[in-house]
Amino acid sequence: MSVERIVPPSMRFKAISLQEYRKAYAASIDDLQGFWSQQAKGLVWKREWAAAVAGLGPSTRWFVGGELSPYENVILRHKETNVWSKTAILYVNENGEGHTLTYSDLDSLAERVSCGLRGLGLSKGDWVAVYSPPNVESFAFMLGALRAGLPFEPIFTGFSPAEMARRVLRRGAKALFVTPSYLRRGRLVDFMGSGKTQLEKLAEAGIKVIVNDPAGAYESFTGFADILENCSAGAESLESSSPLFGLHSAYADGFKPITHPAGGFLVQTYATSRWVGLRPRDTVFCTVWPGWITSVTYQFFGSLMLGSTILLYDGAPDWPSWSRWIDMIDSYAVTVFLTTSSALRMLSKQDSTIFAGKNDTLREIIVTAEPLEPEVWRWAYTTIGTLPYPVVDSNPGKGGSIPVLSMFIQSEVGTFFTGNLVNYTFTHIEPGSSGPPFPGFHVDVVDDLGNSIRGKPGRLVLRKPWVSVPVEAPEEFYEAWRNGYYDTGDLALMNPEGYVYPLGRRDEVMKVSGYRLSPGALEEAARLAGADWALALPLRNPDRLEAPVLIYHGDAEEEEVIRAVREAVGPIATPVKVIQVSGKPVVNASRVDLASLTRKGELESVLRLLSS
Amino acid sequence: MKSLRTLKFRGVTLTRSGFAGVKLSYMESSICIDVPQPDGCTAALYTHNHPRHAPQTPPQVPVYSPFAGRRVAPGERLELVAGVKLLTVHAYSLGYGGAEAHPKGVGVGFLLEFPTRLRVYHAGDTDLVDEVLELRGLVDVAFLPVSGRGVMNPEEAAEAVRTLRPAIAVPVHEETISQARTFKRLAQPYTQVVLMEA
């Protein structure tokens, strides 16, 4: 564990002492209701809430009786301000072909999308889904849905068409937006070829498939340009606890949907986006894609609510070389770079000269999704986090003038909830940690009996409900509250000063490059390939934190099993190792125990346990 | 490597071409500004008659400039192709510390307005003069010179951005990448700077 303390590296940020932080934190936790009610006043409400909070645990509802227009709070709030004529989205593909819109342009486009969706027969409360790499049209589609009062689910394109179709059907979505082709590493990916069967199946089920192709003519589908129309309908308002958007989250036996509420999510996102430092003058480059919570919260909602410019890159990070992202930071004057630990690990292996002198507008680097090792943190701080010109520096001689801030997020919580906040409680940075808990989130690390523990690994929990408690969630979510607090399923260490060091999952759910994957979904895929028994476990991996290993019994060839996983779940779930066992195992250990062995690299011990 | 080759904004595709050249493609037309070899351009606009900006011999496309083709003068308004409106504005240097590279009245800048409401300003070779600042509120995209030799330096170009407040600002006429970067760092809080491949 690191004992190094880095004070905020530049006079551009105001540091506070731990005592000041503790005072602010304790005040927020002692009066969560008052704290979040105050934060909620930053939003525009159509009708103020009657009760700030009602219900208990996973059934807690915030701002009960309140009503607000999500679209107004994300877009229209900027209408009479300077933000309206500034750049909202700057999109670029691998070929360097860009597309930009101002907030005013984006509003016009989203309005026409919302009219088109209404024209297709969708009405307030109907779900829609998006399966697309980041581009202007997919973002406008989500905003159009928001304007029409339609909750949406973005689905990561790293999941297969089969997994996409399952999610669309499970949601009961009435429309699906897809991008038919895109460049990846210089080659055109033809989704209309690979995904056509699934799309036709969805169209037959009555789902409107909207294809983002200005030139396309599709018999059973609708062109994006064809749905754009004008109407006089305004932006819909929603009750505070109405569904706003949803994602599928990974659980032991499969991916299951969770839904965030309009009021609570927007309050939590607006507050934390300001705390992490987003401002209208920022250009935010988030390398996490729609379909994962970090992107939905901080690339889509948070950046737009704060009036920042969103840089969307539709391409591979290593194309034509690993300097691509830093060249983008340079070319588009990025000020906030939001990426993952896995990405930094990959970048740290490249020739450091490719990063020189290209970060002069950068103000902060936020890292998400998994533990960030101190050495990778150190690399980021001294290589990307060092400006090419001198600044008044409170950390002389140590290099680094841009803070590298690891933060912890979970789909169920909806926003970051631990980390150093450049625009709120900015205490010293401890490399390897994800900072102290955010004010307003009662975070603790506990032993199996629920006692707080410090300096040792334990369960990362939230003792009190947060504002964006999901309004729809699977049984596992309610089960995670059985001891009176919410168990995130993650392991962490909290040091005596309250800094949180995430250590990965505690259960059998895997975290592959920061992506949470369900072992059950992989096992189901293996069974589809002909296995009569299968077990997926997280294998420790130096680059991706964890990678799946699949052990199975049955007639299927290993290649067939791998193909089945790629087809049923997606390329991101491809096992790094597939092991066929000769006899059908009798397992005398829990899957959690087996996962903890493979996480330690003890695959052989697992195989011995299985064969016995 | 810079990342951006073309930028589409309200139906107009913007491309840099050479030292200070810009190509603006809209519908079937391409309007080129300070592109010495305007191949594929529907109309060629030149801000002044210097070698890195204009050809030595007239190109085979309609030319708009203060020195050849359809002569234009500061303050003049006319319509180009495809409904694109042109306003010609002053561009000149103030001659700090020596001879004026661009005397007043010789060169021009261009403000083009496309039917999609996109307004593109190419400043030409100019210092930070009052006539530039008078375009406040009229510019969505600004192409500004930053080399500091007879034209604005990065600090002055950033100062222009603070007044003009375009949605997008692109440095041109740079002699080193550091000039473009200095402009970027100073101007970014007031606009979205993009460095485009020349």
Boltz contact constraints between the chains, C-beta under 6 A:
constraints:
  - contact:
      token1: [A, 86]
      token2: [B, 167]
      max_distance: 6.0
  - contact:
      token1: [A, 87]
      token2: [B, 167]
      max_distance: 6.0
  - contact:
      token1: [A, 87]
      token2: [B, 192]
      max_distance: 6.0
  - contact:
      token1: [A, 92]
      token2: [B, 3]
      max_distance: 6.0
  - contact:
      token1: [A, 96]
      token2: [B, 3]
      max_distance: 6.0
  - contact:
      token1: [A, 96]
      token2: [B, 4]
      max_distance: 6.0
  - contact:
      token1: [A, 96]
      token2: [B, 5]
      max_distance: 6.0
  - contact:
      token1: [A, 97]
      token2: [B, 6]
      max_distance: 6.0
  - contact:
      token1: [A, 98]
      token2: [B, 4]
      max_distance: 6.0
  - contact:
      token1: [A, 98]
      token2: [B, 7]
      max_distance: 6.0
  - contact:
      token1: [A, 99]
      token2: [B, 8]
      max_distance: 6.0
  - contact:
      token1: [A, 100]
      token2: [B, 9]
      max_distance: 6.0
  - contact:
      token1: [A, 102]
      token2: [B, 167]
      max_distance: 6.0
  - contact:
      token1: [A, 281]
      token2: [B, 189]
      max_distance: 6.0
  - contact:
      token1: [A, 309]
      token2: [B, 192]
      max_distance: 6.0
  - contact:
      token1: [A, 327]
      token2: [B, 1]
      max_distance: 6.0
  - contact:
      token1: [A, 327]
      token2: [B, 3]
      max_distance: 6.0
  - contact:
      token1: [A, 328]
      token2: [B, 3]
      max_distance: 6.0
  - contact:
      token1: [A, 331]
      token2: [B, 2]
      max_distance: 6.0
  - contact:
      token1: [A, 331]
      token2: [B, 3]
      max_distance: 6.0
  - contact:
      token1: [A, 331]
      token2: [B, 4]
      max_distance: 6.0
  - contact:
      token1: [A, 331]
      token2: [B, 195]
      max_distance: 6.0
  - contact:
      token1: [A, 332]
      token2: [B, 194]
      max_distance: 6.0
  - contact:
      token1: [A, 333]
      token2: [B, 184]
      max_distance: 6.0
  - contact:
      token1: [A, 333]
      token2: [B, 188]
      max_distance: 6.0
  - contact:
      token1: [A, 333]
      token2: [B, 193]
      max_distance: 6.0
  - contact:
      token1: [A, 360]
      token2: [B, 181]
      max_distance: 6.0
  - contact:
      token1: [A, 360]
      token2: [B, 185]
      max_distance: 6.0
  - contact:
      token1: [A, 361]
      token2: [B, 185]
      max_distance: 6.0
  - contact:
      token1: [A, 361]
      token2: [B, 188]
      max_distance: 6.0
